[in-house]
Amino acid sequence: MKTPMAKPGEITPRWYVMDASKEVLGRVATRIATLLQGKHRPTYTPHVDTVDFVVVINAESIQASGKKETDKEYQWYTGWHGGRKTRSLQEMRKRNPEQILRLAVRRMLPKSTLGRMMLKKLKIYRGSEHPHAAQQPEEISFGTSRSAR
C-alpha cells in the first residue's frame, strides 16, 4: 500500500472562522498553525501548501496567561546602531491587536517560502465582522471557553 501524497491541484480549499474572544493566545495560535499547515487532513504532505484559510474574529479580546500582559516584550531592530526597539504586550494590544496573534502564528510556521505562503492565508479582524461570508467558512470552536488566570 502506497502512502498518499497530496498534489497542489488536487486539494479543495476550505475556510474556517474562529472566535478568539476570551481564549488564551498560545492555544489559539497552535490551533491556527495546525490548520494552516494542513496537519488536520489525512493527506498531510509537509512540502505542499494545503490551501486552507483561517479567519479570526475578536482578536482584541484574546487573553494572555500569567503575567505576560505586563512582562512579555516584543523586540525588533531598525538597522541603525543601537536601534533595538521593544514594546510590551499591553502597548501592542492598544496599537495593533491583530499583530499579536499574527506574530505568534508566524513563529510556529516553517521558516521558508512555504511558511510565508501559509501566513498569507490567515485573516485577522478586531471585531466580530469579517468580509469573507461569501466563502461560507466553517466555524471552529474550542469547546469550553478558558479564561486567563
ZIJO-V845912 format. One record per residue. PSI is psi as a letter, one per 40 degrees, with the letter a starting at -180 (NA if undefined). BURIAL is I if it has 9 or more other C-alpha atoms within 8 Angstrom, else O. Layout:
PSI&BURIAL / PSI&BURIAL
This chain:
h&O / i&O / h&O / h&O / h&O / i&I / i&O / d&O / e&O / e&O / h&I / h&O / i&O / i&O / h&I / i&I / h&I / h&I / h&I / e&I / h&I / f&I / i&I / h&I / d&I / d&O / d&O / d&I / d&I / d&I / d&O / d&I / d&I / d&I / d&I / d&I / e&I / e&I / e&I / e&O / i&O / e&O / f&O / h&I / h&O / d&O / e&O / h&I / h&I / e&I / f&I / h&I / i&I / h&I / h&I / h&I / i&I / f&I / d&I / e&I / f&O / i&I / i&I / h&I / i&I / a&O / f&O / d&I / d&I / d&O / d&O / h&I / i&O / h&O / i&O / i&O / h&O / d&O / e&O / i&O / h&O / f&O / f&O / h&O / i&O / i&O / h&I / i&I / d&I / d&O / d&O / d&I / d&I / d&O / d&O / g&O / d&I / d&I / d&O / d&I / d&I / d&I / d&O / d&I / d&I / d&I / e&O / e&I / i&I / i&O / g&O / a&O / d&O / d&I / d&I / d&I / d&I / d&I / d&I / e&O / e&I / h&I / h&I / h&I / i&I / d&I / a&I / e&O / i&O / i&I / f&O / f&O / d&O / d&O / e&O / g&O / i&I / h&O / h&O / h&O / i&O / e&O / b&O / i&O / h&O / h&O / i&O / i&I / NA&O
